[in-house]
Amino acid sequence: MAETIYVIGYARVSTPKQAQTGESLENQEEQIRRFCKKKGYTLFPQDKVFREPYTGSTVFRPVYREILELIKQQTKSKQRIKYLIFWDFDRLTRGGTVDYDQIWKDVSEYGVELRDTTEIIQEQVDLMDEFGFDFSYPWAKGRISEEAERSKAEDARKLKKKILQTLILPEIRLTLDGYHVGRPDYGFRNKKIFVENKKKCIQERFEAEAIYIERMYQLRAENVLSDQEICDDINSIGYKSQTQNQWSKDKTRIIGQRGGNILTPKQLPEMIKRFTYCGVICEKWTRYQPIKAKFNGLVSIDTWNKANRGRFFLEENDDGSLSLTEDVSIHGKKRKKYNPDFPFKGVLMCEICGEPMKASASTGKSGEKFGAYHCERKKHKRNAFKQKEVEKAYRYFISNIRFTDKFLKIFEKSIFLQFRRKEGELSEYTAKANTNVAEFEIEKTALIRSFTVAVSDEMRKGVEEQLIKVQRQIDQAKSYRNKMELKEMDITNFIQWCKNIMEHPEKIVEDIRSEQELLHIYSLFFVDLPTYTQIVSGTPKLSLVFKLSEDFKVNKSVLVALRRIELRLLP
């Protein structure tokens, strides 16, 4: 009786996509089975052919590793493996002779040899048999087909290189030109266009998803809500991540779906930093330098910068190119600290040199602090005013500033129009939130029905947990929907609040937190920042939208002789 020869069949494709489309796995398996039948081999285990839907070197092939472990386990068994059968060399490896030699080394360690269905690999021979010796040498053993095998392995490596050059290089050129390569990002869909009679790919807005991205950036740019609150808002109007088919281990069967998840605070910053959302490409192929894409983003670069809050900052140069800076808040220009003890430092100018006056406090012999606004730049004599008098005069002047009647009328109309525009935007989000609530209600109804037909306590417990989760989502979605709904009273109250601020401009200067903010606000009041003399005389040059109240009274006694703090001994 002939001895049974056990072999392992190994079919492999380079990508999971090839396995899913059945490009060659089935063909390889058919060739391997036909070869084994012709030679009288038995496929182990249980007439199975192993399928490997992965690319890369032998280190990153899980099915190949599984085969080696099986061979190792069978070394001491009666069903010892003799051959590892594959179809052709470019299916075994495209790593050239290096990978091919490594595979031989891996299997020969357990007494197994490689065989291809094209029968290029021949049996090993011992050259010493020609002389009839009962001894041999390692150098005398070998396969006469080894040179042909290595040639085929190198041909496979060259083929891989040619394929990559054919595919990757054009994709790099397209990326550098601003076109899109690969799957569309969330919020977009791919669109083919013709450029110089050549088909190229860009991304275009996909309304069903883009609305979530725009809201996401809007809320984060406003910097009012926390990341968790932003995620709750986005999820309440129905955000779900893209869904993808989940494939079996060998990538040949769909066993479910993955995705369809809500947004989390961990994912939010990762989505916000995607350059494509502002119409920019920045990746490895662009040497991590930003370039303008051939398609529009979903938000402006300014909104993108605000939403990233200094983590990344895009800036357009004079020549139209873009530059990227990271960690602007850390490595950029430091914000000057605002000192509330001297609230007008930086916005009070020196009469002599026209520079901003400094402010400090000195300690007298009694231990009491005496504050002053002072300047001694450009070698002029010390020009200083008592802190209390400066601040009293400045506050009195600011309290007497009023907006012009013309500006107030324009402002009220503008606020009304902006409010209506915002109302239109929110109505769209409210409609999405209502749809989201309705979908949750349908899911809840289905769960209640499944609860009634559940036959075991374990099944009922699982359905009950899902019901609690869905009800929580319904309550949260309803809560955010109610917050987003605008009523007629809202606009009336908002305009009244604005009028209150307009009638009392001094409220604008409350709660200043930085010197930059201080300068920006006072630049709204004045064309040029005033001196102390101008403050007490009521002569600063106000901007066009402000006027001085008729109630303002000039302190003439102060104008006759301004009290200053000067050094007794001049240099």
DOBA-90782 format. One line per field, with one value per residue (C-alpha): residue number from 1; chain; x, z, y; residue in three letters. Coordinates in Angstrom, 2 decimals, decimal comma, always signed. Layout:
<pts>
k: NUM ...
c: A ...
xx: X ...
zz: Z ...
yy: Y ...
r: ALA ...
</pts>
This chain:
<pts>
k: 1 2 3 4 5 6 7 8 9 10 11 12 13 14 15 16 17 18 19 20 21 22 23 24 25 26 27 28 29 30 31 32 33 34 35 36 37 38 39 40 41 42 43 44 45 46 47 48 49 50 51 52 53 54 55 56 57 58 59 60 61 62 63 64 65 66 67 68 69 70 71 72 73 74 75 76 77 78 79 80 81 82 83 84 85 86 87 88 89 90 91 92 93 94 95 96 97 98 99 100 101 102 103 104 105 106 107 108 109 110 111 112 113 114 115 116 117 118 119 120 121 122 123 124 125 126 127 128 129 130 131 132 133 134 135 136 137 138 139 140 141 142 143 144 145 146 147 148 149 150 151 152 153 154 155 156 157 158 159 160 161 162 163 164 165 166 167 168 169 170 171 172 173 174 175 176 177 178 179 180 181 182 183 184 185 186 187 188 189 190 191 192 193 194 195 196 197 198 199 200 201 202 203 204 205 206 207 208 209 210 211 212 213 214 215 216 217 218 219 220 221 222 223 224 225 226 227 228 229 230 231 232 233 234 235 236 237 238 239 240 241 242 243 244 245 246 247 248 249 250 251 252 253 254 255 256 257 258 259 260 261 262 263 264 265 266 267 268 269 270 271 272 273 274 275 276 277 278 279 280 281 282 283 284 285 286 287 288 289 290 291 292 293 294 295 296 297 298 299 300 301 302 303 304 305 306 307 308 309 310 311 312 313 314 315 316 317 318 319 320 321 322 323 324 325 326 327 328 329 330 331 332 333 334 335 336 337 338 339 340 341 342 343 344 345 346 347 348 349 350 351 352 353 354 355 356 357 358 359 360 361 362 363 364 365 366 367 368 369 370 371 372 373 374 375 376 377 378 379 380 381 382 383 384 385 386 387 388 389 390 391 392 393 394 395 396 397 398 399 400 401 402 403 404 405 406 407 408 409 410 411 412 413 414 415 416 417 418 419 420 421 422 423 424 425 426 427 428 429 430 431 432 433 434 435 436 437 438 439 440 441 442 443 444 445 446 447 448 449 450 451 452 453 454 455 456 457 458 459 460 461 462 463 464 465 466 467 468 469 470 471 472 473 474 475 476 477 478 479 480 481 482 483 484 485 486 487 488 489 490 491 492 493 494 495 496 497 498 499 500 501 502 503 504 505 506 507 508 509 510 511 512 513 514 515 516 517 518 519 520 521 522 523 524 525 526 527 528 529 530 531 532 533 534 535 536 537 538 539 540 541 542 543 544 545 546 547 548 549 550 551 552 553 554 555 556 557 558 559 560 561 562 563 564 565 566 567 568 569 570 571
c: A A A A A A A A A A A A A A A A A A A A A A A A A A A A A A A A A A A A A A A A A A A A A A A A A A A A A A A A A A A A A A A A A A A A A A A A A A A A A A A A A A A A A A A A A A A A A A A A A A A A A A A A A A A A A A A A A A A A A A A A A A A A A A A A A A A A A A A A A A A A A A A A A A A A A A A A A A A A A A A A A A A A A A A A A A A A A A A A A A A A A A A A A A A A A A A A A A A A A A A A A A A A A A A A A A A A A A A A A A A A A A A A A A A A A A A A A A A A A A A A A A A A A A A A A A A A A A A A A A A A A A A A A A A A A A A A A A A A A A A A A A A A A A A A A A A A A A A A A A A A A A A A A A A A A A A A A A A A A A A A A A A A A A A A A A A A A A A A A A A A A A A A A A A A A A A A A A A A A A A A A A A A A A A A A A A A A A A A A A A A A A A A A A A A A A A A A A A A A A A A A A A A A A A A A A A A A A A A A A A A A A A A A A A A A A A A A A A A A A A A A A A A A A A A A A A A A A A A A A A A A A A A A A A A A A A A A A A A A A A A A A A A A A A A A A A A A A A A A A A A A A A A A A A A A A A A A A A A A A A A A A A A A A A A A A A A A A A A A A A A A A A A A A A A A A A A A A A A A A A A A A A A A A A A A A A
xx: +0,00 +1,40 +2,31 -0,06 +1,70 +0,21 +0,56 -0,72 -2,28 -1,58 -3,48 -2,71 -3,73 -2,08 -5,08 -8,37 -10,17 -8,85 -10,16 -13,59 -13,96 -12,79 -10,05 -7,77 -8,26 -10,79 -8,62 -5,56 -7,44 -8,72 -5,17 -3,80 -6,51 -5,97 -2,20 -2,67 -5,08 -2,60 +0,25 -1,85 -1,29 -3,69 -4,51 -4,15 -6,16 -9,47 -8,89 -8,52 -6,66 -5,49 -6,33 -4,18 -5,81 -2,87 +0,13 +3,54 +6,51 +6,17 +6,35 +2,94 +1,02 -1,19 -2,36 +1,24 +2,18 -0,76 +0,55 +4,05 +2,57 +0,52 +3,62 +5,53 +2,78 +2,74 +6,51 +6,02 +2,73 +2,08 +0,43 +3,67 +3,56 +5,86 +5,11 +3,71 +1,90 +1,33 +0,18 +2,84 +5,83 +4,24 +1,44 +3,87 +5,91 +6,85 +9,74 +12,34 +14,96 +15,28 +11,69 +11,77 +14,89 +13,30 +10,20 +12,39 +14,27 +11,02 +9,53 +12,74 +13,38 +10,53 +11,47 +8,92 +9,62 +7,97 +6,21 +4,50 +1,65 +3,63 +6,24 +9,27 +10,59 +12,19 +13,16 +16,42 +19,32 +22,64 +25,52 +27,54 +25,07 +26,75 +29,84 +27,98 +29,46 +27,69 +28,52 +27,77 +28,49 +26,09 +27,39 +26,58 +22,87 +20,53 +17,83 +18,81 +15,83 +17,12 +18,40 +15,07 +13,21 +15,25 +14,76 +10,98 +11,11 +13,05 +10,60 +7,79 +9,67 +10,23 +6,55 +5,55 +7,91 +6,51 +2,92 +3,68 +5,44 +2,49 -0,08 +1,59 +3,63 +0,59 -1,33 +1,46 +1,45 -2,33 -2,09 +0,61 -1,66 -4,46 -6,67 -8,10 -6,93 -8,73 -12,01 -13,97 -13,77 -16,86 -18,98 -17,78 -18,30 -15,93 -16,61 -14,83 -14,02 -12,26 -9,14 -7,34 -9,25 -8,08 -10,34 -9,38 -11,01 -12,10 -14,36 -17,71 -20,09 -22,34 -25,27 -26,39 -23,05 -21,72 -24,28 -22,69 -19,17 -20,21 -22,00 -19,03 -16,63 -19,07 -19,51 -15,83 -14,84 -17,22 -15,28 -18,32 -19,18 -16,90 -15,97 -18,43 -21,24 -20,36 -20,52 -23,89 -25,20 -23,95 -25,25 -28,67 -29,28 -28,48 -24,73 -23,49 -20,07 -19,83 -20,66 -18,48 -18,91 -17,17 -15,50 -14,56 -11,00 -10,17 -11,86 -14,24 -17,59 -19,52 -20,32 -21,73 -21,16 -19,03 -19,34 -22,57 -21,25 -21,86 -19,20 -16,98 -14,71 -11,70 -12,67 -13,71 -10,19 -9,07 -11,89 -11,39 -7,73 -8,49 -7,17 -9,55 -12,46 -11,01 -10,05 -6,40 -4,26 -1,41 +0,07 +3,17 +2,98 +2,98 +5,93 +3,47 +3,29 -0,23 -1,41 -4,76 -7,03 -8,84 -12,13 -13,81 -13,80 -16,84 -15,56 -13,25 -9,58 -10,39 -13,08 -10,73 -8,04 -10,48 -11,82 -8,30 -7,58 -3,87 -3,05 -2,68 -2,75 -2,98 -1,96 -2,18 +0,97 +1,15 +2,07 -1,04 +0,82 -0,05 +2,05 +1,30 +2,25 +1,72 +1,11 +0,69 -0,45 +2,83 +5,43 +3,75 +3,81 +2,88 -0,20 +0,65 -0,79 -3,50 -2,97 -6,37 -4,60 -3,82 -6,79 -5,71 -2,10 -1,50 -4,45 -3,23 -0,67 +2,13 +1,66 +5,39 +6,47 +3,12 +4,03 +1,82 +2,41 +3,71 +2,13 +3,56 +3,24 +5,94 +6,03 +6,26 +7,94 +4,67 +4,52 +1,54 +1,44 +1,22 +0,23 +1,01 +0,89 +4,25 +6,61 +10,28 +11,07 +13,31 +15,19 +12,39 +11,68 +9,42 +5,79 +3,46 -0,08 -1,64 -3,36 -6,60 -7,04 -6,32 -8,71 -11,45 -11,20 -11,00 -14,01 -16,01 -15,24 -16,11 -19,42 -20,33 -19,71 -22,82 -23,45 -24,79 -28,51 -27,76 -25,54 -28,16 -30,80 -28,44 -27,33 -30,91 -31,73 -28,50 -29,18 -32,70 -31,46 -28,67 -31,09 -33,45 -30,56 -29,53 -33,14 -33,16 -29,99 -31,32 -34,64 -32,66 -30,87 -34,18 -35,69 -32,71 -33,16 -36,87 -35,96 -33,38 -35,93 -38,41 -35,79 -35,03 -38,77 -39,06 -36,07 -37,67 -40,94 -39,08 -37,27 -40,53 -41,98 -38,89 -39,10 -42,60 -41,54 -38,24 -38,27 -35,49 -34,61 -31,19 -32,73 -35,16 -32,35 -30,37 -33,41 -34,12 -30,58 -30,95 -34,29 -32,70 -29,90 -32,34 -34,57 -31,53 -30,70 -34,32 -34,30 -30,97 -32,08 -35,33 -33,45 -31,11 -34,01 -35,86 -32,74 -32,32 -35,90 -36,20 -39,35 -40,47 -39,77 -36,13 -35,40 -37,20 -35,18 -31,96 -32,48 -33,38 -30,14 -28,17 -29,89 -28,94 -25,31 -25,55 -26,97 -24,18 -20,94 -18,93 -20,24 -18,22 -14,98 -16,03 -14,26 -11,20 -8,65 -5,66 -3,81 -4,62 -8,32 -7,92 -6,30 -8,92 -11,84 -10,43 -9,55 -13,30 -13,85 -11,01 -9,41 -6,18 -5,67 -5,98 -3,69 -4,72 -5,17 -7,59 -9,51 -10,19 -10,93 -13,24 -11,31 -10,22 -11,02 -13,85 -14,61 -17,56 -20,03 -19,58 -20,39 -19,80 -22,82 -24,20 -23,96 -20,15 -18,66 -15,08 -13,14 -11,62 -9,62 -7,72 -6,98 -5,50 -2,76 -2,57 -1,21 +1,79 +4,32 +7,80 +11,29 +12,65 +16,17 +16,43 +19,50
zz: +0,00 -1,01 +1,75 +2,19 +1,53 +3,51 +2,13 +2,96 +0,26 +0,42 -1,71 -1,32 -2,73 -2,09 -0,82 +0,99 -1,98 -4,28 -1,84 -1,68 -5,44 -5,87 -8,22 -7,79 -4,50 -6,03 -9,12 -6,98 -4,83 -7,92 -9,34 -6,02 -5,70 -9,30 -8,69 -5,48 -7,20 -10,05 -7,63 -5,20 -2,29 +0,65 +1,75 +5,48 +7,55 +6,29 +2,61 +3,36 +1,32 +3,45 +2,14 +2,88 +1,93 +3,15 +1,64 +3,08 +4,08 +5,75 +9,16 +8,70 +7,33 +10,06 +7,94 +7,00 +10,70 +11,42 +8,80 +10,35 +13,78 +12,31 +10,61 +13,88 +15,74 +13,11 +13,18 +15,75 +14,33 +11,93 +9,63 +9,03 +6,44 +3,45 +1,11 +1,18 -2,13 -3,78 -7,22 -8,69 -7,40 -7,55 -5,30 -2,76 -2,44 -4,29 -1,98 -4,30 -3,39 +0,17 +1,11 -0,98 +0,82 +4,18 +3,39 +2,44 +5,69 +7,71 +6,33 +5,90 +9,62 +10,10 +7,14 +4,75 +1,16 -1,20 -4,39 -7,06 -9,30 -12,37 -11,36 -11,66 -8,28 -8,61 -6,09 -4,23 -5,54 -4,08 -6,53 -4,58 -5,60 -9,03 -7,46 -5,30 -2,04 +1,25 +2,49 +1,27 +1,79 +2,36 -0,77 -2,87 -2,03 -3,89 -6,48 -10,11 -10,48 -7,83 -10,35 -12,19 -8,86 -7,81 -11,23 -10,89 -7,40 -8,73 -11,63 -9,06 -7,12 -10,29 -11,20 -7,79 -8,22 -11,68 -10,40 -7,54 -9,88 -12,26 -9,50 -6,76 -8,76 -10,69 -7,39 -5,83 -8,80 -8,57 -4,85 -5,40 -8,02 -5,45 -6,54 -4,24 -4,02 -2,10 -0,23 +0,42 +3,83 +6,01 +4,68 +1,08 -1,83 -4,71 -8,08 -11,36 -13,55 -16,90 -16,98 -20,33 -21,49 -18,44 -15,69 -12,23 -8,81 -6,46 -3,42 -3,37 -0,55 +0,61 +2,24 +4,45 +6,31 +5,68 +7,99 +10,99 +10,05 +9,63 +12,97 +14,60 +13,40 +14,19 +17,82 +18,43 +16,80 +19,11 +22,06 +24,34 +24,79 +26,05 +23,73 +25,54 +25,09 +21,40 +20,95 +22,73 +20,41 +17,24 +18,34 +19,21 +15,58 +14,38 +13,76 +13,07 +11,75 +8,35 +8,26 +6,60 +5,93 +8,43 +6,72 +7,92 +8,87 +5,34 +3,92 +1,75 +3,62 +5,09 +8,70 +9,83 +9,84 +11,85 +12,38 +12,86 +16,19 +17,90 +18,19 +21,30 +22,80 +21,89 +18,21 +17,95 +17,86 +15,34 +12,98 +13,57 +12,51 +9,08 +6,51 +3,78 +5,59 +4,75 +1,20 +1,95 +1,43 +3,86 +4,10 +3,53 -0,26 +0,10 +2,51 +5,21 +3,59 +3,02 -0,56 -1,85 -3,07 -6,39 -4,48 -1,88 +1,78 +4,07 +6,21 +5,73 +6,78 +9,43 +10,97 +10,75 +12,64 +15,35 +15,77 +16,19 +18,90 +18,21 +17,88 +14,15 +12,34 +8,57 +7,05 +3,45 +2,21 -0,18 -3,08 -2,51 -0,88 +2,55 +5,67 +8,66 +12,26 +15,16 +18,82 +18,16 +21,71 +23,00 +20,47 +19,09 +20,52 +24,17 +25,28 +27,52 +30,98 +31,91 +35,31 +36,85 +39,41 +36,55 +34,18 +31,82 +31,34 +27,61 +26,64 +28,19 +26,08 +27,18 +26,18 +25,61 +23,53 +22,46 +23,75 +26,08 +29,71 +32,17 +35,54 +38,89 +42,61 +44,99 +48,75 +50,97 +54,35 +56,02 +54,09 +52,04 +48,29 +45,90 +42,34 +39,29 +35,50 +34,29 +31,34 +30,99 +27,52 +24,97 +27,80 +28,56 +32,16 +34,16 +33,24 +35,81 +37,15 +40,28 +39,69 +41,47 +39,52 +36,15 +36,71 +38,08 +35,02 +32,54 +34,02 +34,10 +30,41 +29,37 +31,28 +29,22 +25,82 +23,81 +20,48 +17,77 +16,98 +13,38 +14,43 +16,88 +14,14 +11,77 +14,56 +15,49 +11,86 +11,54 +14,73 +13,56 +10,18 +11,76 +14,26 +11,47 +9,55 +12,66 +13,18 +9,67 +10,38 +13,69 +12,13 +9,89 +12,91 +14,79 +11,90 +11,99 +15,76 +15,30 +12,71 +15,09 +17,92 +15,59 +14,60 +18,27 +18,97 +16,16 +17,61 +21,05 +19,70 +18,04 +21,30 +23,26 +20,79 +21,04 +24,84 +24,81 +22,74 +24,59 +25,92 +28,50 +31,38 +29,84 +26,55 +28,40 +30,45 +27,29 +25,64 +28,82 +28,87 +25,24 +26,07 +28,86 +26,52 +23,75 +26,22 +27,46 +23,87 +23,28 +26,38 +25,43 +21,83 +23,00 +25,45 +22,76 +20,32 +22,82 +23,41 +19,68 +19,08 +18,89 +19,93 +19,07 +22,64 +22,24 +19,62 +21,66 +24,76 +22,77 +21,16 +24,58 +26,00 +23,12 +23,66 +27,33 +26,34 +23,71 +26,24 +28,69 +26,69 +29,91 +30,33 +27,26 +29,19 +32,02 +32,46 +30,32 +30,62 +28,47 +27,25 +23,64 +24,49 +26,25 +23,18 +20,79 +22,86 +23,37 +19,69 +19,07 +21,19 +19,91 +16,59 +18,54 +22,15 +24,36 +26,78 +30,30 +29,25 +26,49 +28,89 +31,44 +28,73 +26,79 +23,53 +22,52 +18,90 +19,09 +16,37 +14,04 +15,94 +19,28 +20,58 +23,88 +26,14 +26,70 +30,43 +30,27 +32,24 +31,92 +35,16 +34,40 +37,63 +36,52 +33,13 +34,68 +36,45 +35,91 +39,02 +38,17 +40,03 +38,98 +40,26 +42,32 +40,99 +37,21 +35,48
yy: +0,00 +3,38 +5,79 +8,76 +12,06 +14,93 +18,44 +21,92 +24,08 +27,82 +30,36 +34,04 +37,43 +40,78 +42,74 +42,03 +43,63 +40,90 +38,28 +39,96 +40,15 +36,54 +37,68 +34,68 +32,80 +30,43 +29,91 +29,22 +26,74 +24,94 +24,67 +23,40 +20,74 +19,58 +19,35 +17,34 +14,97 +14,47 +13,70 +11,69 +14,08 +14,51 +18,06 +18,57 +19,18 +17,82 +18,59 +22,31 +24,95 +27,89 +31,36 +34,44 +37,80 +39,90 +41,60 +42,36 +40,23 +36,86 +38,51 +40,14 +37,16 +35,66 +32,69 +31,84 +31,97 +29,65 +27,18 +27,17 +26,46 +23,59 +22,13 +22,35 +20,49 +17,71 +17,00 +14,24 +12,98 +10,16 +12,71 +14,52 +17,29 +16,81 +19,72 +23,25 +23,65 +27,06 +28,14 +30,46 +32,37 +35,83 +34,48 +33,03 +36,22 +39,37 +40,09 +38,58 +36,02 +37,35 +36,49 +33,30 +32,03 +32,92 +30,84 +27,88 +28,31 +28,48 +25,24 +23,20 +23,60 +21,08 +18,87 +20,39 +21,44 +23,92 +22,86 +24,96 +23,80 +24,94 +22,31 +24,54 +23,33 +19,90 +17,25 +17,67 +15,54 +14,46 +14,81 +12,22 +9,49 +9,52 +7,97 +5,45 +6,76 +6,06 +9,56 +13,07 +16,79 +19,71 +21,46 +18,37 +18,50 +20,81 +21,31 +21,64 +24,02 +26,43 +28,97 +28,98 +29,34 +32,33 +33,87 +33,52 +35,04 +38,04 +38,38 +38,59 +41,29 +43,31 +42,93 +44,29 +47,24 +47,99 +47,80 +50,20 +52,62 +52,47 +53,12 +55,17 +57,69 +59,05 +59,25 +61,31 +63,68 +64,06 +64,81 +67,43 +69,03 +69,28 +66,36 +63,70 +60,10 +57,38 +57,15 +60,35 +61,98 +62,20 +65,05 +64,58 +62,25 +61,61 +63,21 +62,49 +65,49 +65,82 +67,97 +68,20 +65,11 +63,15 +61,88 +63,11 +62,94 +65,72 +65,78 +67,53 +68,36 +65,51 +67,28 +64,38 +64,46 +67,98 +69,56 +67,81 +68,90 +72,55 +72,57 +70,87 +73,59 +76,39 +75,34 +74,73 +78,03 +79,89 +78,40 +78,52 +74,85 +72,10 +69,22 +66,97 +69,50 +69,87 +66,09 +65,97 +68,69 +66,97 +63,57 +65,05 +66,01 +62,49 +62,21 +58,69 +57,70 +56,03 +52,32 +49,70 +46,01 +43,75 +40,80 +37,35 +36,50 +35,37 +38,52 +36,51 +36,84 +39,77 +38,89 +42,23 +45,97 +48,34 +52,07 +53,99 +55,31 +58,64 +61,35 +61,30 +64,01 +61,87 +61,76 +65,43 +67,01 +64,39 +65,36 +69,09 +68,93 +67,38 +69,82 +68,71 +70,40 +73,82 +72,84 +72,08 +68,96 +68,32 +64,82 +62,72 +63,12 +66,92 +66,65 +67,75 +71,19 +72,56 +73,08 +74,29 +71,52 +71,63 +71,48 +73,65 +72,78 +72,82 +75,71 +78,69 +78,65 +81,27 +79,04 +76,06 +78,00 +79,10 +75,58 +74,14 +76,75 +77,13 +73,44 +74,07 +77,41 +77,89 +81,21 +82,37 +84,12 +87,07 +84,79 +82,64 +79,75 +78,40 +77,97 +75,78 +76,49 +74,11 +74,94 +78,66 +79,28 +77,79 +78,84 +81,93 +85,42 +85,30 +87,18 +90,10 +89,77 +92,25 +93,91 +94,80 +97,02 +99,44 +99,04 +101,88 +100,85 +100,73 +102,95 +106,22 +108,12 +110,44 +114,12 +114,58 +111,56 +110,07 +106,59 +104,49 +105,41 +102,88 +102,20 +101,16 +101,71 +102,95 +102,50 +105,59 +105,91 +105,02 +101,76 +102,93 +102,23 +105,19 +104,27 +106,38 +106,37 +107,66 +107,98 +108,97 +107,66 +109,35 +111,14 +113,61 +114,54 +112,29 +112,82 +111,25 +111,43 +110,01 +106,72 +107,64 +110,87 +109,23 +106,36 +108,60 +110,89 +108,01 +106,19 +109,41 +110,01 +106,43 +106,62 +109,69 +108,05 +107,22 +105,50 +107,78 +107,54 +106,62 +103,74 +102,42 +102,26 +100,44 +98,13 +97,16 +96,30 +94,33 +92,38 +91,55 +90,28 +88,25 +86,77 +85,71 +84,17 +82,26 +81,21 +79,73 +77,76 +76,46 +75,41 +73,06 +71,57 +71,34 +69,38 +67,00 +66,64 +65,82 +63,18 +61,76 +61,56 +59,82 +57,22 +56,54 +56,15 +53,58 +51,70 +51,85 +50,42 +47,54 +46,76 +46,74 +44,23 +42,03 +42,21 +40,75 +37,73 +37,11 +33,54 +33,72 +36,04 +36,66 +37,82 +40,10 +41,58 +42,36 +44,02 +45,96 +47,36 +48,44 +50,09 +52,11 +53,20 +54,24 +56,11 +58,01 +58,97 +60,08 +62,30 +63,83 +64,48 +66,09 +68,29 +69,63 +70,03 +72,23 +74,33 +74,93 +76,07 +79,88 +81,75 +85,29 +86,40 +85,34 +87,98 +90,68 +89,85 +89,68 +93,10 +94,56 +93,13 +94,68 +98,04 +97,93 +97,45 +100,18 +102,66 +101,90 +101,42 +101,27 +97,70 +96,71 +97,24 +94,93 +91,60 +92,38 +89,55 +90,51 +93,58 +92,62 +92,61 +95,97 +97,55 +96,12 +97,44 +100,95 +101,11 +100,89 +104,00 +106,21 +107,00 +107,64 +106,61 +109,73 +111,54 +112,49 +116,12 +115,08 +112,86 +115,58 +118,18 +115,89 +116,34 +112,79 +111,97 +109,44 +106,88 +107,55 +105,36 +107,19 +110,65 +112,42 +112,81 +116,30 +115,61 +115,59 +118,49 +119,67 +120,12 +123,54 +123,63 +120,58 +122,11 +125,28 +123,34 +119,59 +117,95 +115,80 +113,75 +114,84 +114,18 +117,06 +116,63 +116,61 +115,21
r: MET ALA GLU THR ILE TYR VAL ILE GLY TYR ALA ARG VAL SER THR PRO LYS GLN ALA GLN THR GLY GLU SER LEU GLU ASN GLN GLU GLU GLN ILE ARG ARG PHE CYS LYS LYS LYS GLY TYR THR LEU PHE PRO GLN ASP LYS VAL PHE ARG GLU PRO TYR THR GLY SER THR VAL PHE ARG PRO VAL TYR ARG GLU ILE LEU GLU LEU ILE LYS GLN GLN THR LYS SER LYS GLN ARG ILE LYS TYR LEU ILE PHE TRP ASP PHE ASP ARG LEU THR ARG GLY GLY THR VAL ASP TYR ASP GLN ILE TRP LYS ASP VAL SER GLU TYR GLY VAL GLU LEU ARG ASP THR THR GLU ILE ILE GLN GLU GLN VAL ASP LEU MET ASP GLU PHE GLY PHE ASP PHE SER TYR PRO TRP ALA LYS GLY ARG ILE SER GLU GLU ALA GLU ARG SER LYS ALA GLU ASP ALA ARG LYS LEU LYS LYS LYS ILE LEU GLN THR LEU ILE LEU PRO GLU ILE ARG LEU THR LEU ASP GLY TYR HIS VAL GLY ARG PRO ASP TYR GLY PHE ARG ASN LYS LYS ILE PHE VAL GLU ASN LYS LYS LYS CYS ILE GLN GLU ARG PHE GLU ALA GLU ALA ILE TYR ILE GLU ARG MET TYR GLN LEU ARG ALA GLU ASN VAL LEU SER ASP GLN GLU ILE CYS ASP ASP ILE ASN SER ILE GLY TYR LYS SER GLN THR GLN ASN GLN TRP SER LYS ASP LYS THR ARG ILE ILE GLY GLN ARG GLY GLY ASN ILE LEU THR PRO LYS GLN LEU PRO GLU MET ILE LYS ARG PHE THR TYR CYS GLY VAL ILE CYS GLU LYS TRP THR ARG TYR GLN PRO ILE LYS ALA LYS PHE ASN GLY LEU VAL SER ILE ASP THR TRP ASN LYS ALA ASN ARG GLY ARG PHE PHE LEU GLU GLU ASN ASP ASP GLY SER LEU SER LEU THR GLU ASP VAL SER ILE HIS GLY LYS LYS ARG LYS LYS TYR ASN PRO ASP PHE PRO PHE LYS GLY VAL LEU MET CYS GLU ILE CYS GLY GLU PRO MET LYS ALA SER ALA SER THR GLY LYS SER GLY GLU LYS PHE GLY ALA TYR HIS CYS GLU ARG LYS LYS HIS LYS ARG ASN ALA PHE LYS GLN LYS GLU VAL GLU LYS ALA TYR ARG TYR PHE ILE SER ASN ILE ARG PHE THR ASP LYS PHE LEU LYS ILE PHE GLU LYS SER ILE PHE LEU GLN PHE ARG ARG LYS GLU GLY GLU LEU SER GLU TYR THR ALA LYS ALA ASN THR ASN VAL ALA GLU PHE GLU ILE GLU LYS THR ALA LEU ILE ARG SER PHE THR VAL ALA VAL SER ASP GLU MET ARG LYS GLY VAL GLU GLU GLN LEU ILE LYS VAL GLN ARG GLN ILE ASP GLN ALA LYS SER TYR ARG ASN LYS MET GLU LEU LYS GLU MET ASP ILE THR ASN PHE ILE GLN TRP CYS LYS ASN ILE MET GLU HIS PRO GLU LYS ILE VAL GLU ASP ILE ARG SER GLU GLN GLU LEU LEU HIS ILE TYR SER LEU PHE PHE VAL ASP LEU PRO THR TYR THR GLN ILE VAL SER GLY THR PRO LYS LEU SER LEU VAL PHE LYS LEU SER GLU ASP PHE LYS VAL ASN LYS SER VAL LEU VAL ALA LEU ARG ARG ILE GLU LEU ARG LEU LEU PRO
</pts>
